[in-house]
């Protein structure tokens, strides 16, 4: 059984690598620097396109990889991010425990991801077992794993440099108490999202001089209660330019705009669940690093096969 399992995973990941590359499309050059942020959330172990229902033919890892490769051929500066809940939702997770998901995301060259509540579904030990298969960092600033087996396994933030532009990315997770059984997250300590976000956003913007600060969040877009959400986080913080969200499975056609504590605009985006959409947000910067313009789109991941 283990031999067959290894063979399947190897075949799946190599299949993605073997996708044909899309020809390069040339664009007019100017003095602006364009940063393309690609993002996903709440994949929930959906390796294949949906086979039935209203989402039939949508999604699929191979299809998503093909789109991402095409964009990388077209754009010079691309960052690929995920907002959590990679695990749970299909038999692939039940059987492989997350190994397949992390391997195919690594082949797709994700730059970073954050943790969702379902990423704890096999407990701390289950998550730790699969982390070596992820060739990208998990960013989570408001979970303290000091007293757990995951101590020193994660980073709070990471800085990426694309051309002359510095991009700071940090992760914020949802409160696990009441959402995840205690035995699955153990002695993990949850820290206030607003205070933590203000600390790291200030560090990235003011001290590290990042031109763009992104929060990878699994708080959820918005609630009718006082529960902390991406919407409230944007209102109560400063120095964040973009919040890429998850958890509520919200399909946004375009990012929403919220004013922060300094009355400056914060973009929030989320692209549903199951790998149905890829978010694409293009930031245009002048040569001096100042933002000039923002464009966005939600890209449907479609499978053209008649058998999808």
N, C-alpha and C positions, 0 to 999 in steps of 0.2 A: 504493500500500500504506500509506504514512504517513497519507494522508487518511482511509482506511478505519479505520486504527488509532485516530486521534483521534476519529473519529465513534463508534466502539464504546465507547471509554472515557467519552466525554461522555454517551452514552446510558445506560451502566451506572451512573454516579454520579448522574445526574439521576433515574434510576429509584428509587434509594434515597431521594432527597429527596422524591419524590412519594408515598411511602407514607402511607396515611391515619393520622392521629393517633388514638390510643385515648382515649376520654373520661376526664376526670379522676375519680379515685376519692378521696373525702374521708376522711381518717383523723382520729380524735380527737386533739386537741392536748393536750400536756402540757408540762412545763418541761424535759424532756429534749431533747437535740440528737441527732438520728440522722444518722449518716454512712453512706451505702451505697457500698461498694467493689465495682464490677463489674470482672471481669477475664477475660482469655483468654490462651491461649498456644499456640504451635506451630500456627498457622493453615495454614502450608505451602501458600499460594496457592490454597486451596480457596474459590473464588468461589461455586460452585453447591453445592446439597445433593449428598450421595453418591447415585449412581445405581444401585448394586448392592451386594451383600454384606451383612454384618450391620449396617452403618451406613446402609443404604438409607433415603433420606428425611430423614436428619439433616443438620444444618449448613446452610450457605448464608449469604452476606453479607446479602441482602435480609431473610431471616428473622431474622437476628441484629439487624439495624438496627431492625426492627419491635418486637422485645422490649425493646431498650434505650430506644426512644422511649416505650414504655408505662411502663417503670420511671421514666423521667425525669418523666413526667407525674404519677406517684404520689408520688415522693420529692422532697424539697426539696434535699437535699445529696448529689450523686452524683459519684463519681470513676471514670473508665473507663480501665483500664490493660491493657497487654499485656506478656507476659514473653518475647518473642522468637521467632525462627524464623518470621518472617512470610513469607519467601521459600521457594521450591523445593517442587515436589511435583505441579504440574499444568502443562499446556502454556501456561497464561496467563503463568507466570513465564518459560518458555522464549522466548515471543514478545515480551512487553512488558517483561521485565526488572525487574519490581517496581513499575512505574508505576501499574498498576491497583490493586494492593494498597494502596499508600500513599494513592491518591486516595479510595478508598472508605472507608478508615479515617479520613481527614480529614473526609469528609462525615458520618461517624458521630460525629465530635467526640471522638475519643480524647484523653485528657488527657496521656498519656505512654506510652512503650514503652521496652524495653531491647533490646539486640542479642543474637541467637542466633548460633550458629556458621554456620547456613545463610544468614544474611544477608550473609555474605562470599562466597557462591558465584559471584558475578560479579566478584569482586575488589574492591579499594578504589575503583577507578575506577567500577565498576558501581554500587556503593553510593552514591558521591558524586553520580553522575548522577541518581539517583532521589530524593535527599533533598529537593530543592525541592518535590516533590509531597507531602511529609509536612508537614501544618500542625499538627504536634504535636512536642514535643521527644523526642529519644532520650536516655535517662539511662544513663550507663555510667561507673562510678567507677574500675574497676580495669583499663581499657585506656588506655594512653598512646599517643596518635596524633601526638605532637609531631613525629616525623621522617617523617610520611606526608602525603599529599595531603588527609587528613581532619583535619588540625590545626585545632583550634577549632570543629569541627563539632558537638560533643556537649557536654552538661552532665553533671556528676557527680550532681547532685541538683536537685530543685525543691521549693519549698514552696507548698502550696495552702492557701487559707483558705476554709473553708466555715462561714458564720455566725461564731461565736466560736472555732471549732476550727481549729487549725493542723495541717496534715498534711505531714510531710516524706517525700519519696520519693527513693530513690537506686537505681542499677542496678549489678548485679554479673554479669559474664560468665564463661563457662567458659574453661579454658585452650585456646588455639587450636592450640598446638604438638602435632602428632601426630593432631589431629582435622581440621584444615583445611590444605590444601597451603600451604607457605610463601609461594609467589608470590601467593597470594590475599590474605594479610593483611600481607605486606611487613615493615616495621619497627615494626609495632604491638607495644608492650611490655605484657606481662601482669603485673599486680601482685597480690600475695597477697590473696585474698578476705577472709580473716579480719581481717588488719590494716586493710585498706581499709574494711571494714564497720564495725569498731569506731571508726575515726576519724570516718566520716561519721554514724554513728548517734549518737555522742557530740555531734558538732557540732549535729545537728538537735534532739536531745532536751534537752541541757544548755545550749547556747549560744543556739540559736534558739527554745527553749522550745516545741517542737512537742508537741501532745497525743498524736499518733499518728505512729509512724515505720514506714514500709513499705520493705522491700527487694524490688525487682523482680529476680529471679534467673533465670539460665539455667544453673545448675549441675547440675540434676537432683535428684530427691527424695532418693534413698538408694542406696548401693552396698554390695556385699559386701566391697569392698576399702577401703583407707584414702583413696581418692579423695575430695576435698572435695565435699560435697553440701549441700543445704538443711538436712538433718538435722544434719550436723556443724557447719554455719555457725551454726545456732541455738544449739547446745550451747556453742560457743566464743566467743560474743559477748555483748554486753549492749546494752540500749537499743532493740532492735528489737522491735516489737509483732507485725508480720505479715510473713511471707515469701511472696510470690506467685511460684511457680516454673514452670519449663518444662523442656524437653529430654528428659525420660524418658517423656513422653506418658502420665503417670499419671492415671487417673481416680479422684479422691477424691470420695466422697459428701459428706464434710464435712472441714473442716480437721483436721489432727492437731496435738497440743500437745506441745511439747518444752520442757524447762527450760533456761534459759541459765546463764551463769556466776554469776549472782546468785540462782539458784533461782526466777526469775520465768518465767511462761509466755510462750512464743512460739508463735503460730499459723503453720502452714505449709499452703498450699493449692495445688492444681494441678488443671486440669480437662481432661486428656486431650490431644486434638489435633484438627486439621482443622475447628475451629469447631463441633464437635458440642455442646459445653457452654459456658455462661457461668457463671462463679462469681459469687456475690453474698454479701457479708459485711457485715452491718449492725452498726456500733458505736454504742452508746447512751452518751452522755455527760451527766453532770449539768451544770448551769449553770456550775459552777466549773471545768469542763474535765476532771474525773476520769472515767475509764471506769466504766460501771455494768454493762453487759451486752453480750454478743455473740451474734448469731444468724447462721446461714449456710444456704445452699442451693446446689445445683448445678442449673442450669436447662437442660434439654434443648432444643436448637434443632431443632424439628420442622417439616417441610414437609407441609402437608395436601393438596397437589396429588396427584391419582391418577397423574400422570405422573412423579412424583419418583423 
